[in-house]
Amino acid sequence: MFAVKDNIFVGYSNGRIVLIPSNSTLSAPIKYLSEGSSILLCSIINEKDYRKTLQTIFSMMDHNELDNQIQKLLDELKPYLCEKQKEVRINFEKLEKSKSNEDAVNESFFRLDYPVKLVVIPTWRCNRECAYCGVPKIKPDCSEIHIEPQLLLTRLLDAVANGVQGIVYHGGEPIFFYEELFNQIYELRQKNIQIQLSTKNYISETLANRLASVDLPQLQLSIDTVDPLLSKHLYNDEAYAQRLAESVKNLFNAGIKVRVNTVLSKLNYRGISDLLFYLNDLNITEVEISNYRCGSINDAKLELSKDEWAWLHHSMLKNQSKWNFSNLIYSPFGNSIPPAAQRPICESGRLGFLFLPNGDGCYCDFLSEKAEFRVGNLNEQSVGEIWRNSKLVDMAYPSKVLFKNDVICTNCNEFKYCVDRGFCFVKTDGIYKSDKKCQECYLMEEQQC
């Protein structure tokens, strides 16, 4: 009686199973099972005679070789299996359908037959004006066009029935400026869907209990400093850290786990250790330090230099033994550039997709104001129809011809890797040119100089 662990999303691509950590970031590893491992996993989950199944696949092997192969596959799958706890989403029918999928793009395993995660922005309304924000938030009293909430929920539930396993609510501050959020979370949690939700606002005891009543298991709180003066600059709130501590207490009392996210920039990197000591004292166990992202409405001036990264890394090493975090997600030297074949994977159009308040599909929240990066609308189409839209496929996998004005990309032998793993249009402000996110870009640029 086995199932895939609750923290693993299961997708299908080109006749193989894809196992994706549900808390993955863009650089998180993704497990692509071989054909034999995929069939074995289906057999185990469905309690079938996997030895017989594997004998069919490896018919030329003798018994000892087959036993070795089965043990090898079982060892490969063991980290992802647990005692049966939830509805099984793996079956041979989906695997066979995936194998004959006519929509496969260059046989890329990075693009799933159907997304496993959706990002939903139900509102851009926000009462904060954070100094480093890169998305187009609006004031709470501004007008905004929304897809009808019940239709949005219907589209989401249909997506869940077809393979979506996680939904991220983003914005904006949907907890405070989108009343329909609570009913949507409740209905989605009835389907055992993982919900990710975050806020920079104070969570009162009443609000914490309301979130618990719709079965929200965890909430992400955001904080970037414990320095009152910097808090005033970042959030216009000198007492931000104290209010976060009260929010944590209220959420814990309501039975909701707390995760913390911190955006790392030139403004706050020297105070990260002080912040982590503060969070440690609040009994926070999971913290992610994410790198500042420049976009179309902010710039790269707040990104850390190599020397600043080195200073921060030394500070973290000096203090890490004093913290009790069970999960501290931190990528030191975040501006180091990998080879094209190892660059981070962008999930948009490959593993998941994003939807705006009016129902428009959008390639990236940092590009939401650019019409050319919008595709489909949930008012007229299902998630699956938008996922199969040729415009989205072309957006995710642009032709090299479109980069004809960029010498670096045109002459690069590793270009296919950038396209396959996800070309970053945020870095280029929507222009088809080198995004400078792999070593080859810099090497070719130096050669030209």
ZIHU-V56661 format. One record per residue. N is the residue number from 1. BURIAL is 1 if it has 24 or more other ideal C-beta (glycine too) atoms within 12 Angstrom, else 0. Layout:
[[N:BURIAL] [N:BURIAL]]
This chain:
[[1:0] [2:1] [3:1] [4:1] [5:1] [6:1] [7:1] [8:1] [9:1] [10:1] [11:1] [12:1] [13:1] [14:1] [15:1] [16:1] [17:1] [18:1] [19:1] [20:1] [21:1] [22:1] [23:1] [24:1] [25:1] [26:1] [27:1] [28:1] [29:0] [30:1] [31:1] [32:1] [33:1] [34:1] [35:1] [36:1] [37:1] [38:1] [39:1] [40:1] [41:1] [42:1] [43:1] [44:1] [45:1] [46:1] [47:0] [48:0] [49:0] [50:1] [51:0] [52:0] [53:1] [54:1] [55:0] [56:0] [57:1] [58:1] [59:0] [60:0] [61:0] [62:0] [63:0] [64:0] [65:0] [66:1] [67:0] [68:0] [69:1] [70:1] [71:0] [72:0] [73:1] [74:1] [75:0] [76:1] [77:1] [78:0] [79:0] [80:1] [81:1] [82:0] [83:0] [84:0] [85:0] [86:0] [87:0] [88:0] [89:1] [90:1] [91:0] [92:1] [93:0] [94:1] [95:1] [96:0] [97:0] [98:1] [99:0] [100:0] [101:1] [102:0] [103:1] [104:1] [105:1] [106:0] [107:0] [108:1] [109:1] [110:1] [111:1] [112:1] [113:1] [114:1] [115:1] [116:1] [117:1] [118:1] [119:1] [120:1] [121:1] [122:1] [123:1] [124:1] [125:1] [126:1] [127:1] [128:1] [129:0] [130:1] [131:1] [132:1] [133:1] [134:1] [135:1] [136:1] [137:1] [138:1] [139:0] [140:0] [141:0] [142:0] [143:0] [144:1] [145:0] [146:1] [147:1] [148:0] [149:1] [150:0] [151:0] [152:1] [153:1] [154:0] [155:1] [156:1] [157:1] [158:1] [159:1] [160:1] [161:0] [162:1] [163:1] [164:1] [165:1] [166:1] [167:1] [168:1] [169:1] [170:1] [171:1] [172:1] [173:1] [174:1] [175:1] [176:1] [177:1] [178:1] [179:0] [180:1] [181:1] [182:1] [183:0] [184:1] [185:1] [186:0] [187:1] [188:1] [189:1] [190:0] [191:1] [192:0] [193:1] [194:1] [195:1] [196:1] [197:1] [198:1] [199:1] [200:1] [201:1] [202:1] [203:1] [204:0] [205:0] [206:0] [207:1] [208:1] [209:0] [210:1] [211:1] [212:1] [213:0] [214:1] [215:1] [216:1] [217:1] [218:1] [219:1] [220:1] [221:1] [222:1] [223:1] [224:1] [225:1] [226:1] [227:1] [228:0] [229:0] [230:1] [231:1] [232:0] [233:0] [234:1] [235:1] [236:0] [237:1] [238:0] [239:0] [240:1] [241:1] [242:0] [243:1] [244:1] [245:1] [246:1] [247:1] [248:1] [249:0] [250:1] [251:1] [252:1] [253:0] [254:1] [255:0] [256:1] [257:1] [258:1] [259:1] [260:1] [261:1] [262:1] [263:1] [264:1] [265:1] [266:1] [267:1] [268:1] [269:1] [270:0] [271:1] [272:1] [273:1] [274:1] [275:1] [276:1] [277:0] [278:1] [279:1] [280:1] [281:0] [282:1] [283:0] [284:1] [285:0] [286:1] [287:1] [288:1] [289:1] [290:1] [291:1] [292:1] [293:1] [294:1] [295:1] [296:1] [297:0] [298:1] [299:0] [300:0] [301:0] [302:1] [303:1] [304:1] [305:0] [306:0] [307:0] [308:1] [309:1] [310:0] [311:0] [312:1] [313:1] [314:0] [315:1] [316:1] [317:0] [318:0] [319:0] [320:0] [321:0] [322:0] [323:1] [324:0] [325:1] [326:0] [327:0] [328:1] [329:1] [330:1] [331:1] [332:1] [333:0] [334:1] [335:1] [336:0] [337:0] [338:1] [339:0] [340:1] [341:0] [342:0] [343:1] [344:1] [345:1] [346:1] [347:1] [348:1] [349:1] [350:1] [351:1] [352:1] [353:1] [354:1] [355:1] [356:1] [357:1] [358:1] [359:1] [360:1] [361:1] [362:1] [363:1] [364:1] [365:1] [366:1] [367:1] [368:1] [369:1] [370:1] [371:0] [372:0] [373:1] [374:1] [375:1] [376:1] [377:1] [378:1] [379:0] [380:0] [381:1] [382:1] [383:1] [384:1] [385:1] [386:1] [387:1] [388:1] [389:1] [390:0] [391:1] [392:1] [393:1] [394:0] [395:1] [396:1] [397:1] [398:1] [399:0] [400:0] [401:0] [402:0] [403:1] [404:0] [405:0] [406:1] [407:0] [408:1] [409:1] [410:0] [411:0] [412:1] [413:0] [414:1] [415:1] [416:1] [417:1] [418:1] [419:1] [420:1] [421:1] [422:1] [423:1] [424:1] [425:1] [426:1] [427:1] [428:1] [429:1] [430:1] [431:0] [432:1] [433:1] [434:1] [435:1] [436:1] [437:1] [438:1] [439:1] [440:1] [441:1] [442:0] [443:0] [444:1] [445:0] [446:0] [447:0] [448:0] [449:0]]
